[in-house]
Amino acid sequence: MADSKRFLLRLDPHLFEALRRWADDELRSINAQIEYLLTDQARRAGRLPHRRSRPPPTPKATEHDEAVRR
């Protein structure tokens, strides 16, 4: 994994508790939940590129396909 930047983040206690509950619901740490939310919003705002999706799998050739090619 790439190195991460560390910094202090001050949050309102009510917001922190809401994030804690949300993170628990999604089986994430609070840090991972905050990073997920920030990443999602940065992508939606066009500030961070969207992840490239994997190309569709190449279908395997069948015996029929091989016969047609000959």
C-alpha positions, 0 to 999 in steps of 0.5 A: 500500500502507498504511504499515507499522509497523517494529520490531525482532524478536529471534529464536532463530537456529534459528527464523530459519533455519527461517523463512528456508528456509520463506520460500525454499520459498514464494518470499517474503522472511523479512519477508513470511513472518513477516507471513503467518504472524502474519496467518493466526494472528490470523485463526484466533484471531478477532483479525483479521477474515477477508478478505471474499471477492468476490461470485460473478460475475453470469452473463451473460444469454443470448438464451434468458434475454432471450426468457423475460423478455419 
